[in-house]
Amino acid sequence: MRFVVDTSRIIAALIKDSASRNIHLSDKCEFLTINFAQSEIDEHKQEILEKARISESEFGEVLSLLMSHR
């Protein structure tokens, strides 16, 4: 099944290991988003790091996982 995902949902999945992240990482779904999503995420990276309380390397790992499912 395919879903169109807004950048805010990707950011939510980055900030908290929650149902949102689990859904994004599901192998049962394919997520579509605009290419600009990466730019938006980069623009808010510092805020995401602070809210998520994660390191830049953890941020990179989670983002890579989330983006590989799109």
PDB file with one MODEL, atoms N, CA, C and O in Angstrom:
MODEL        1
ATOM      1  N   MET A   1       0.837  -1.156   0.000  1.00  0.00           N
ATOM      2  CA  MET A   1       0.000   0.000   0.000  1.00  0.00           C
ATOM      3  C   MET A   1       0.896   1.237   0.000  1.00  0.00           C
ATOM      4  O   MET A   1       1.935   1.253   0.659  1.00  0.00           O
ATOM      5  N   ARG A   2       0.501   2.252  -0.725  1.00  0.00           N
ATOM      6  CA  ARG A   2       1.270   3.484  -0.827  1.00  0.00           C
ATOM      7  C   ARG A   2       0.556   4.619  -0.082  1.00  0.00           C
ATOM      8  O   ARG A   2      -0.669   4.739  -0.116  1.00  0.00           O
ATOM      9  N   PHE A   3       1.366   5.447   0.591  1.00  0.00           N
ATOM     10  CA  PHE A   3       0.854   6.605   1.308  1.00  0.00           C
ATOM     11  C   PHE A   3       1.699   7.820   0.952  1.00  0.00           C
ATOM     12  O   PHE A   3       2.914   7.714   0.784  1.00  0.00           O
ATOM     13  N   VAL A   4       1.057   8.958   0.840  1.00  0.00           N
ATOM     14  CA  VAL A   4       1.768  10.217   0.661  1.00  0.00           C
ATOM     15  C   VAL A   4       1.981  10.790   2.062  1.00  0.00           C
ATOM     16  O   VAL A   4       1.039  10.921   2.843  1.00  0.00           O
ATOM     17  N   VAL A   5       3.245  11.130   2.369  1.00  0.00           N
ATOM     18  CA  VAL A   5       3.595  11.551   3.717  1.00  0.00           C
ATOM     19  C   VAL A   5       4.081  12.990   3.709  1.00  0.00           C
ATOM     20  O   VAL A   5       4.961  13.358   2.931  1.00  0.00           O
ATOM     21  N   ASP A   6       3.503  13.789   4.575  1.00  0.00           N
ATOM     22  CA  ASP A   6       3.921  15.166   4.770  1.00  0.00           C
ATOM     23  C   ASP A   6       5.218  15.177   5.580  1.00  0.00           C
ATOM     24  O   ASP A   6       5.457  14.272   6.379  1.00  0.00           O
ATOM     25  N   THR A   7       6.043  16.180   5.381  1.00  0.00           N
ATOM     26  CA  THR A   7       7.315  16.288   6.087  1.00  0.00           C
ATOM     27  C   THR A   7       7.124  16.293   7.598  1.00  0.00           C
ATOM     28  O   THR A   7       7.964  15.769   8.330  1.00  0.00           O
ATOM     29  N   SER A   8       6.041  16.871   8.068  1.00  0.00           N
ATOM     30  CA  SER A   8       5.809  16.926   9.520  1.00  0.00           C
ATOM     31  C   SER A   8       5.701  15.526  10.126  1.00  0.00           C
ATOM     32  O   SER A   8       6.084  15.323  11.279  1.00  0.00           O
ATOM     33  N   ARG A   9       5.188  14.568   9.372  1.00  0.00           N
ATOM     34  CA  ARG A   9       5.082  13.191   9.873  1.00  0.00           C
ATOM     35  C   ARG A   9       6.467  12.540   9.937  1.00  0.00           C
ATOM     36  O   ARG A   9       6.737  11.746  10.838  1.00  0.00           O
ATOM     37  N   ILE A  10       7.329  12.869   8.998  1.00  0.00           N
ATOM     38  CA  ILE A  10       8.693  12.350   9.026  1.00  0.00           C
ATOM     39  C   ILE A  10       9.436  12.939  10.221  1.00  0.00           C
ATOM     40  O   ILE A  10      10.162  12.233  10.920  1.00  0.00           O
ATOM     41  N   ILE A  11       9.250  14.234  10.448  1.00  0.00           N
ATOM     42  CA  ILE A  11       9.885  14.886  11.594  1.00  0.00           C
ATOM     43  C   ILE A  11       9.375  14.292  12.894  1.00  0.00           C
ATOM     44  O   ILE A  11      10.158  14.070  13.817  1.00  0.00           O
ATOM     45  N   ALA A  12       8.085  14.032  12.985  1.00  0.00           N
ATOM     46  CA  ALA A  12       7.527  13.411  14.191  1.00  0.00           C
ATOM     47  C   ALA A  12       8.159  12.046  14.447  1.00  0.00           C
ATOM     48  O   ALA A  12       8.444  11.691  15.591  1.00  0.00           O
ATOM     49  N   ALA A  13       8.372  11.298  13.393  1.00  0.00           N
ATOM     50  CA  ALA A  13       9.004   9.982  13.527  1.00  0.00           C
ATOM     51  C   ALA A  13      10.475  10.104  13.916  1.00  0.00           C
ATOM     52  O   ALA A  13      11.022   9.208  14.558  1.00  0.00           O
ATOM     53  N   LEU A  14      11.109  11.192  13.537  1.00  0.00           N
ATOM     54  CA  LEU A  14      12.500  11.434  13.936  1.00  0.00           C
ATOM     55  C   LEU A  14      12.590  11.797  15.416  1.00  0.00           C
ATOM     56  O   LEU A  14      13.511  11.372  16.114  1.00  0.00           O
ATOM     57  N   ILE A  15      11.642  12.574  15.880  1.00  0.00           N
ATOM     58  CA  ILE A  15      11.686  13.092  17.247  1.00  0.00           C
ATOM     59  C   ILE A  15      11.393  12.016  18.278  1.00  0.00           C
ATOM     60  O   ILE A  15      12.026  11.982  19.332  1.00  0.00           O
ATOM     61  N   LYS A  16      10.455  11.148  17.993  1.00  0.00           N
ATOM     62  CA  LYS A  16      10.030  10.184  19.007  1.00  0.00           C
ATOM     63  C   LYS A  16       9.897   8.785  18.414  1.00  0.00           C
ATOM     64  O   LYS A  16       9.333   8.598  17.336  1.00  0.00           O
ATOM     65  N   ASP A  17      10.432   7.809  19.147  1.00  0.00           N
ATOM     66  CA  ASP A  17      10.262   6.406  18.756  1.00  0.00           C
ATOM     67  C   ASP A  17       8.851   6.013  19.176  1.00  0.00           C
ATOM     68  O   ASP A  17       8.614   5.600  20.311  1.00  0.00           O
ATOM     69  N   SER A  18       7.929   6.149  18.242  1.00  0.00           N
ATOM     70  CA  SER A  18       6.511   5.983  18.548  1.00  0.00           C
ATOM     71  C   SER A  18       5.830   5.176  17.452  1.00  0.00           C
ATOM     72  O   SER A  18       6.475   4.605  16.573  1.00  0.00           O
ATOM     73  N   ALA A  19       4.523   5.148  17.536  1.00  0.00           N
ATOM     74  CA  ALA A  19       3.736   4.449  16.520  1.00  0.00           C
ATOM     75  C   ALA A  19       4.016   5.052  15.142  1.00  0.00           C
ATOM     76  O   ALA A  19       4.063   4.333  14.144  1.00  0.00           O
ATOM     77  N   SER A  20       4.200   6.359  15.091  1.00  0.00           N
ATOM     78  CA  SER A  20       4.501   7.021  13.822  1.00  0.00           C
ATOM     79  C   SER A  20       5.772   6.456  13.195  1.00  0.00           C
ATOM     80  O   SER A  20       5.802   6.173  11.997  1.00  0.00           O
ATOM     81  N   ARG A  21       6.809   6.294  13.994  1.00  0.00           N
ATOM     82  CA  ARG A  21       8.065   5.738  13.468  1.00  0.00           C
ATOM     83  C   ARG A  21       7.863   4.287  13.046  1.00  0.00           C
ATOM     84  O   ARG A  21       8.353   3.870  11.997  1.00  0.00           O
ATOM     85  N   ASN A  22       7.153   3.529  13.847  1.00  0.00           N
ATOM     86  CA  ASN A  22       6.930   2.109  13.520  1.00  0.00           C
ATOM     87  C   ASN A  22       6.158   1.956  12.216  1.00  0.00           C
ATOM     88  O   ASN A  22       6.447   1.066  11.416  1.00  0.00           O
ATOM     89  N   ILE A  23       5.187   2.816  12.008  1.00  0.00           N
ATOM     90  CA  ILE A  23       4.416   2.768  10.766  1.00  0.00           C
ATOM     91  C   ILE A  23       5.312   3.108   9.577  1.00  0.00           C
ATOM     92  O   ILE A  23       5.253   2.449   8.539  1.00  0.00           O
ATOM     93  N   HIS A  24       6.135   4.134   9.736  1.00  0.00           N
ATOM     94  CA  HIS A  24       7.043   4.534   8.653  1.00  0.00           C
ATOM     95  C   HIS A  24       8.039   3.437   8.309  1.00  0.00           C
ATOM     96  O   HIS A  24       8.465   3.318   7.160  1.00  0.00           O
ATOM     97  N   LEU A  25       8.404   2.648   9.284  1.00  0.00           N
ATOM     98  CA  LEU A  25       9.399   1.600   9.051  1.00  0.00           C
ATOM     99  C   LEU A  25       8.782   0.266   8.644  1.00  0.00           C
ATOM    100  O   LEU A  25       9.500  -0.711   8.428  1.00  0.00           O
ATOM    101  N   SER A  26       7.476   0.220   8.542  1.00  0.00           N
ATOM    102  CA  SER A  26       6.775  -1.000   8.168  1.00  0.00           C
ATOM    103  C   SER A  26       7.116  -1.424   6.745  1.00  0.00           C
ATOM    104  O   SER A  26       7.177  -0.594   5.837  1.00  0.00           O
ATOM    105  N   ASP A  27       7.334  -2.699   6.562  1.00  0.00           N
ATOM    106  CA  ASP A  27       7.602  -3.230   5.225  1.00  0.00           C
ATOM    107  C   ASP A  27       6.312  -3.412   4.423  1.00  0.00           C
ATOM    108  O   ASP A  27       6.361  -3.710   3.229  1.00  0.00           O
ATOM    109  N   LYS A  28       5.169  -3.235   5.070  1.00  0.00           N
ATOM    110  CA  LYS A  28       3.884  -3.423   4.409  1.00  0.00           C
ATOM    111  C   LYS A  28       3.444  -2.189   3.630  1.00  0.00           C
ATOM    112  O   LYS A  28       2.499  -2.248   2.843  1.00  0.00           O
ATOM    113  N   CYS A  29       4.141  -1.059   3.856  1.00  0.00           N
ATOM    114  CA  CYS A  29       3.735   0.195   3.239  1.00  0.00           C
ATOM    115  C   CYS A  29       4.901   0.847   2.505  1.00  0.00           C
ATOM    116  O   CYS A  29       6.067   0.654   2.851  1.00  0.00           O
ATOM    117  N   GLU A  30       4.556   1.614   1.497  1.00  0.00           N
ATOM    118  CA  GLU A  30       5.532   2.434   0.801  1.00  0.00           C
ATOM    119  C   GLU A  30       5.080   3.882   0.961  1.00  0.00           C
ATOM    120  O   GLU A  30       3.913   4.211   0.745  1.00  0.00           O
ATOM    121  N   PHE A  31       6.017   4.734   1.340  1.00  0.00           N
ATOM    122  CA  PHE A  31       5.689   6.128   1.589  1.00  0.00           C
ATOM    123  C   PHE A  31       6.283   7.015   0.522  1.00  0.00           C
ATOM    124  O   PHE A  31       7.447   6.874   0.145  1.00  0.00           O
ATOM    125  N   LEU A  32       5.469   7.927   0.043  1.00  0.00           N
ATOM    126  CA  LEU A  32       5.886   8.870  -0.985  1.00  0.00           C
ATOM    127  C   LEU A  32       5.908  10.258  -0.370  1.00  0.00           C
ATOM    128  O   LEU A  32       5.013  10.617   0.395  1.00  0.00           O
ATOM    129  N   THR A  33       6.912  11.026  -0.696  1.00  0.00           N
ATOM    130  CA  THR A  33       7.009  12.393  -0.224  1.00  0.00           C
ATOM    131  C   THR A  33       7.727  13.223  -1.279  1.00  0.00           C
ATOM    132  O   THR A  33       8.315  12.690  -2.219  1.00  0.00           O
ATOM    133  N   ILE A  34       7.668  14.503  -1.107  1.00  0.00           N
ATOM    134  CA  ILE A  34       8.327  15.387  -2.063  1.00  0.00           C
ATOM    135  C   ILE A  34       9.832  15.410  -1.804  1.00  0.00           C
ATOM    136  O   ILE A  34      10.277  15.188  -0.678  1.00  0.00           O
ATOM    137  N   ASN A  35      10.602  15.677  -2.839  1.00  0.00           N
ATOM    138  CA  ASN A  35      12.055  15.763  -2.683  1.00  0.00           C
ATOM    139  C   ASN A  35      12.460  16.886  -1.750  1.00  0.00           C
ATOM    140  O   ASN A  35      13.517  16.820  -1.123  1.00  0.00           O
ATOM    141  N   PHE A  36      11.641  17.907  -1.650  1.00  0.00           N
ATOM    142  CA  PHE A  36      11.917  19.046  -0.787  1.00  0.00           C
ATOM    143  C   PHE A  36      11.893  18.660   0.688  1.00  0.00           C
ATOM    144  O   PHE A  36      12.388  19.420   1.521  1.00  0.00           O
ATOM    145  N   ALA A  37      11.338  17.515   1.033  1.00  0.00           N
ATOM    146  CA  ALA A  37      11.260  17.072   2.429  1.00  0.00           C
ATOM    147  C   ALA A  37      12.639  17.040   3.075  1.00  0.00           C
ATOM    148  O   ALA A  37      12.794  17.445   4.227  1.00  0.00           O
ATOM    149  N   GLN A  38      13.630  16.567   2.347  1.00  0.00           N
ATOM    150  CA  GLN A  38      15.001  16.506   2.890  1.00  0.00           C
ATOM    151  C   GLN A  38      15.491  17.897   3.252  1.00  0.00           C
ATOM    152  O   GLN A  38      16.116  18.075   4.298  1.00  0.00           O
ATOM    153  N   SER A  39      15.223  18.873   2.422  1.00  0.00           N
ATOM    154  CA  SER A  39      15.635  20.253   2.691  1.00  0.00           C
ATOM    155  C   SER A  39      14.928  20.811   3.925  1.00  0.00           C
ATOM    156  O   SER A  39      15.543  21.490   4.746  1.00  0.00           O
ATOM    157  N   GLU A  40      13.642  20.522   4.048  1.00  0.00           N
ATOM    158  CA  GLU A  40      12.891  20.970   5.220  1.00  0.00           C
ATOM    159  C   GLU A  40      13.444  20.346   6.496  1.00  0.00           C
ATOM    160  O   GLU A  40      13.583  21.022   7.516  1.00  0.00           O
ATOM    161  N   ILE A  41      13.755  19.071   6.438  1.00  0.00           N
ATOM    162  CA  ILE A  41      14.310  18.378   7.601  1.00  0.00           C
ATOM    163  C   ILE A  41      15.667  18.973   7.965  1.00  0.00           C
ATOM    164  O   ILE A  41      15.947  19.217   9.139  1.00  0.00           O
ATOM    165  N   ASP A  42      16.495  19.202   6.976  1.00  0.00           N
ATOM    166  CA  ASP A  42      17.806  19.812   7.229  1.00  0.00           C
ATOM    167  C   ASP A  42      17.659  21.196   7.855  1.00  0.00           C
ATOM    168  O   ASP A  42      18.435  21.573   8.734  1.00  0.00           O
ATOM    169  N   GLU A  43      16.674  21.938   7.403  1.00  0.00           N
ATOM    170  CA  GLU A  43      16.428  23.285   7.916  1.00  0.00           C
ATOM    171  C   GLU A  43      16.074  23.260   9.409  1.00  0.00           C
ATOM    172  O   GLU A  43      16.402  24.193  10.143  1.00  0.00           O
ATOM    173  N   HIS A  44      15.415  22.206   9.846  1.00  0.00           N
ATOM    174  CA  HIS A  44      14.964  22.094  11.239  1.00  0.00           C
ATOM    175  C   HIS A  44      15.791  21.099  12.058  1.00  0.00           C
ATOM    176  O   HIS A  44      15.383  20.692  13.146  1.00  0.00           O
ATOM    177  N   LYS A  45      16.928  20.722  11.540  1.00  0.00           N
ATOM    178  CA  LYS A  45      17.752  19.685  12.164  1.00  0.00           C
ATOM    179  C   LYS A  45      18.086  19.986  13.624  1.00  0.00           C
ATOM    180  O   LYS A  45      17.927  19.114  14.479  1.00  0.00           O
ATOM    181  N   GLN A  46      18.538  21.183  13.924  1.00  0.00           N
ATOM    182  CA  GLN A  46      18.929  21.518  15.294  1.00  0.00           C
ATOM    183  C   GLN A  46      17.746  21.398  16.255  1.00  0.00           C
ATOM    184  O   GLN A  46      17.890  20.878  17.361  1.00  0.00           O
ATOM    185  N   GLU A  47      16.603  21.868  15.839  1.00  0.00           N
ATOM    186  CA  GLU A  47      15.392  21.765  16.655  1.00  0.00           C
ATOM    187  C   GLU A  47      15.010  20.299  16.880  1.00  0.00           C
ATOM    188  O   GLU A  47      14.620  19.914  17.982  1.00  0.00           O
ATOM    189  N   ILE A  48      15.125  19.503  15.844  1.00  0.00           N
ATOM    190  CA  ILE A  48      14.818  18.070  15.951  1.00  0.00           C
ATOM    191  C   ILE A  48      15.781  17.400  16.922  1.00  0.00           C
ATOM    192  O   ILE A  48      15.358  16.613  17.768  1.00  0.00           O
ATOM    193  N   LEU A  49      17.072  17.703  16.811  1.00  0.00           N
ATOM    194  CA  LEU A  49      18.075  17.124  17.706  1.00  0.00           C
ATOM    195  C   LEU A  49      17.769  17.459  19.162  1.00  0.00           C
ATOM    196  O   LEU A  49      17.878  16.599  20.037  1.00  0.00           O
ATOM    197  N   GLU A  50      17.387  18.703  19.420  1.00  0.00           N
ATOM    198  CA  GLU A  50      17.073  19.123  20.785  1.00  0.00           C
ATOM    199  C   GLU A  50      15.827  18.431  21.320  1.00  0.00           C
ATOM    200  O   GLU A  50      15.827  17.932  22.445  1.00  0.00           O
ATOM    201  N   LYS A  51      14.772  18.399  20.525  1.00  0.00           N
ATOM    202  CA  LYS A  51      13.517  17.781  20.968  1.00  0.00           C
ATOM    203  C   LYS A  51      13.662  16.274  21.143  1.00  0.00           C
ATOM    204  O   LYS A  51      13.107  15.694  22.077  1.00  0.00           O
ATOM    205  N   ALA A  52      14.405  15.648  20.247  1.00  0.00           N
ATOM    206  CA  ALA A  52      14.562  14.191  20.290  1.00  0.00           C
ATOM    207  C   ALA A  52      15.621  13.764  21.302  1.00  0.00           C
ATOM    208  O   ALA A  52      15.659  12.610  21.728  1.00  0.00           O
ATOM    209  N   ARG A  53      16.481  14.712  21.681  1.00  0.00           N
ATOM    210  CA  ARG A  53      17.595  14.413  22.591  1.00  0.00           C
ATOM    211  C   ARG A  53      18.453  13.272  22.049  1.00  0.00           C
ATOM    212  O   ARG A  53      18.758  12.301  22.742  1.00  0.00           O
ATOM    213  N   ILE A  54      18.828  13.430  20.784  1.00  0.00           N
ATOM    214  CA  ILE A  54      19.678  12.435  20.130  1.00  0.00           C
ATOM    215  C   ILE A  54      20.906  13.124  19.552  1.00  0.00           C
ATOM    216  O   ILE A  54      20.927  14.340  19.358  1.00  0.00           O
ATOM    217  N   SER A  55      21.919  12.324  19.285  1.00  0.00           N
ATOM    218  CA  SER A  55      23.140  12.850  18.680  1.00  0.00           C
ATOM    219  C   SER A  55      22.939  12.977  17.173  1.00  0.00           C
ATOM    220  O   SER A  55      21.974  12.465  16.606  1.00  0.00           O
ATOM    221  N   GLU A  56      23.885  13.678  16.546  1.00  0.00           N
ATOM    222  CA  GLU A  56      23.808  13.817  15.087  1.00  0.00           C
ATOM    223  C   GLU A  56      23.932  12.473  14.389  1.00  0.00           C
ATOM    224  O   GLU A  56      23.308  12.252  13.352  1.00  0.00           O
ATOM    225  N   SER A  57      24.734  11.571  14.949  1.00  0.00           N
ATOM    226  CA  SER A  57      24.876  10.252  14.320  1.00  0.00           C
ATOM    227  C   SER A  57      23.577   9.454  14.446  1.00  0.00           C
ATOM    228  O   SER A  57      23.181   8.770  13.502  1.00  0.00           O
ATOM    229  N   GLU A  58      22.910   9.534  15.604  1.00  0.00           N
ATOM    230  CA  GLU A  58      21.618   8.855  15.757  1.00  0.00           C
ATOM    231  C   GLU A  58      20.590   9.454  14.807  1.00  0.00           C
ATOM    232  O   GLU A  58      19.795   8.735  14.202  1.00  0.00           O
ATOM    233  N   PHE A  59      20.612  10.767  14.684  1.00  0.00           N
ATOM    234  CA  PHE A  59      19.720  11.468  13.762  1.00  0.00           C
ATOM    235  C   PHE A  59      19.917  10.933  12.350  1.00  0.00           C
ATOM    236  O   PHE A  59      18.954  10.612  11.655  1.00  0.00           O
ATOM    237  N   GLY A  60      21.178  10.843  11.936  1.00  0.00           N
ATOM    238  CA  GLY A  60      21.492  10.349  10.601  1.00  0.00           C
ATOM    239  C   GLY A  60      21.024   8.927  10.368  1.00  0.00           C
ATOM    240  O   GLY A  60      20.519   8.597   9.295  1.00  0.00           O
ATOM    241  N   GLU A  61      21.194   8.082  11.381  1.00  0.00           N
ATOM    242  CA  GLU A  61      20.771   6.683  11.256  1.00  0.00           C
ATOM    243  C   GLU A  61      19.259   6.569  11.109  1.00  0.00           C
ATOM    244  O   GLU A  61      18.763   5.863  10.231  1.00  0.00           O
ATOM    245  N   VAL A  62      18.530   7.272  11.977  1.00  0.00           N
ATOM    246  CA  VAL A  62      17.061   7.199  11.930  1.00  0.00           C
ATOM    247  C   VAL A  62      16.543   7.806  10.637  1.00  0.00           C
ATOM    248  O   VAL A  62      15.652   7.246   9.999  1.00  0.00           O
ATOM    249  N   LEU A  63      17.096   8.946  10.250  1.00  0.00           N
ATOM    250  CA  LEU A  63      16.660   9.584   9.005  1.00  0.00           C
ATOM    251  C   LEU A  63      16.919   8.677   7.808  1.00  0.00           C
ATOM    252  O   LEU A  63      16.080   8.563   6.915  1.00  0.00           O
ATOM    253  N   SER A  64      18.061   8.046   7.793  1.00  0.00           N
ATOM    254  CA  SER A  64      18.393   7.126   6.710  1.00  0.00           C
ATOM    255  C   SER A  64      17.386   5.981   6.640  1.00  0.00           C
ATOM    256  O   SER A  64      16.932   5.613   5.557  1.00  0.00           O
ATOM    257  N   LEU A  65      17.043   5.427   7.786  1.00  0.00           N
ATOM    258  CA  LEU A  65      16.044   4.350   7.824  1.00  0.00           C
ATOM    259  C   LEU A  65      14.684   4.833   7.311  1.00  0.00           C
ATOM    260  O   LEU A  65      14.041   4.165   6.501  1.00  0.00           O
ATOM    261  N   LEU A  66      14.262   5.994   7.793  1.00  0.00           N
ATOM    262  CA  LEU A  66      12.970   6.516   7.380  1.00  0.00           C
ATOM    263  C   LEU A  66      12.936   6.827   5.883  1.00  0.00           C
ATOM    264  O   LEU A  66      11.953   6.524   5.208  1.00  0.00           O
ATOM    265  N   MET A  67      13.983   7.414   5.378  1.00  0.00           N
ATOM    266  CA  MET A  67      13.999   7.800   3.966  1.00  0.00           C
ATOM    267  C   MET A  67      14.169   6.593   3.044  1.00  0.00           C
ATOM    268  O   MET A  67      13.812   6.659   1.868  1.00  0.00           O
ATOM    269  N   SER A  68      14.701   5.508   3.560  1.00  0.00           N
ATOM    270  CA  SER A  68      14.853   4.320   2.718  1.00  0.00           C
ATOM    271  C   SER A  68      13.507   3.632   2.474  1.00  0.00           C
ATOM    272  O   SER A  68      13.393   2.788   1.585  1.00  0.00           O
ATOM    273  N   HIS A  69      12.507   3.985   3.250  1.00  0.00           N
ATOM    274  CA  HIS A  69      11.172   3.412   3.089  1.00  0.00           C
ATOM    275  C   HIS A  69      10.252   4.306   2.257  1.00  0.00           C
ATOM    276  O   HIS A  69       9.039   4.098   2.233  1.00  0.00           O
ATOM    277  N   ARG A  70      10.816   5.278   1.590  1.00  0.00           N
ATOM    278  CA  ARG A  70       9.970   6.157   0.765  1.00  0.00           C
ATOM    279  C   ARG A  70      10.108   5.831  -0.684  1.00  0.00           C
ATOM    280  O   ARG A  70       9.471   6.467  -1.524  1.00  0.00           O
TER     281      ARG A  70
ENDMDL
END
